[in-house]
Amino acid sequence: MTTTAPLVCREIVVTYPDGPDRRTILDNLDLEVAAGEIVTIAGDSGSGKSTLLTVAGLLRRSDSGEVTIAGDATSGLSERRRTGLRRDHIAFIYQSANLLPTLTAIEQLQLVGHIRGHRPSTTRALAGSLLDDLGLGDRAHQLPAQLSGGERQRVGIARALIAEPTVLIADEPTASLDPARADSVAAILADAAHERGIATLVVAHDDAGRRRADRRLRLHDGNLLEEPST
């Protein structure tokens, strides 16, 4: 593996207290996700999938090892610099979309643009374009409560994409959807990764999410194993 990929994890170790001892969750784990690649992670409950996402997304530090984002090693950075790197390069998609209930679909995206310091007119145009691309042009001014589950998740994807991330991290983004909506959302996510060159890491157990992956991995005993292609 090279160090030129947008997301590189090297020799990641994470342990948790377990009575008088410590339990190893991630054990010298290595992972690399290339630009435009979508990699899925599966594993048993408690295997450390969410821990891996939080480490890769700079939401927590590992006990040892190195996470490199867009060429920048992060283990020695201050929390302020890690936060800036996360803001500038990483976007997240969650199972429940986590939309703000009082903002319309387009306002969810405009808020991200505001946080990133973009001009309101530029953000408004890009937000409208993204919602159109995801089939939500006619739903732009609806509140989350007025949207279906699949529509809310597509707004969540659009909100992530408007940040123009280098790395996209998604935690079971299709798990709460019916099979047809799950397949649609998984296809949109894969297309966005490929077309925009985003290194995309997804925890996915359902067929919809895993079927679209370029690589499928399984987390077992603290390490990642390649799953065979089908």
Protein Blocks (a to p, Z undefined) as FASTA:
>chain_A
ZZkbfbdcehiacdddehjbccdfbghiacdddehiacdddddehilmmmmmmmmnopac
cfbdcddeehiafklpcfklmmmmmmmmpccddfklopafkbcfklmmmmmmmmnopafk
lmmmmmmmmmmmnopmmmmmpcfklpcfklmmmmmmmmmmmnopabdcdehkllmpcfkl
mmmmmmmmmmmmmmnopacddddfbfklmmmpmbdcddeehiacddddZZ
